[in-house]
Each structure stands twice: as C-alpha cells, then as structure tokens.
Amino acid sequence: MTTKYVYTIHDTVADYYSPIFQAENDNHAVRMFSQSIDMDHKHDFSLWLVGTFSPDKGSLKASQQTTLILHGKSLKKEQTQ
C-alpha cells in the first residue's frame, strides 16, 4: 500500500484545527476541503499538510513543519462542484 498524506483544516475565526484526515495527494485533499467548508465563509479556512500515514505499518508520522496547501479564499467556484 502507498503512503497516505494527513491534513487538517484551520478555521481562523474559531482558531481551531479540525480532526486530521487522510488523502491520496494534495489535489485529493483540496477536493475534500472544498466540499467540506462553508463557501460563504471560505476566506476563514485553510488546508494544511501535517504528516503521513503508512497503512502497511500502521504508523503516523508528523511533518517537522506543517505546510499550507491552500487558503480558502483561493478557491474558485468551479473547484467547489
């Protein structure tokens, strides 16, 4: 099995990071992100890569530094459908 990537969504208004979720790659995570946020408030949210998960070993590895993948304000209408 291939390594999965682990992400979180940050809500700047609530100053809260969502529970982590896994995706195949950044594009997959962006699709999941765009379908899960309130598009009327998209500027309040950002998608962050926080680590990797190995299904073969059952191990989770945190990134040494989180990486901003996308800020919600960058989403275009066609990305939300």
Residue pairs with C-beta under 8 A, 6 or more apart in sequence:
1 54
1 55
1 56
2 24
2 55
3 52
3 53
3 54
3 55
4 22
4 23
4 24
4 52
4 53
4 54
4 55
5 22
5 23
5 24
5 25
5 26
5 29
5 49
5 51
5 52
5 53
6 20
6 21
6 22
6 49
6 50
6 51
6 52
6 53
6 60
7 20
7 21
7 22
7 23
7 29
7 32
7 33
7 47
7 48
7 49
7 50
7 69
8 17
8 18
8 19
8 20
8 21
8 47
8 48
8 50
9 17
9 18
9 33
9 36
9 37
9 45
9 46
9 47
9 48
10 16
10 17
10 18
10 45
10 46
10 48
11 17
11 18
11 44
11 45
12 44
12 45
12 46
13 41
13 44
17 48
20 50
20 51
21 29
21 32
22 53
23 29
23 32
26 49
26 69
29 47
29 49
29 69
30 47
30 69
30 70
30 79
31 79
33 45
33 47
33 69
33 70
33 72
34 75
34 79
34 80
35 80
37 45
37 72
39 75
39 80
41 72
42 72
42 73
42 75
43 71
43 72
43 73
44 72
45 71
45 72
46 68
46 70
46 71
46 72
47 68
47 69
47 70
47 71
47 72
48 66
48 67
48 68
48 69
49 63
49 66
49 67
49 69
50 62
50 63
50 66
51 60
51 61
51 62
51 63
52 60
52 61
52 63
53 59
53 60
53 61
54 60
54 61
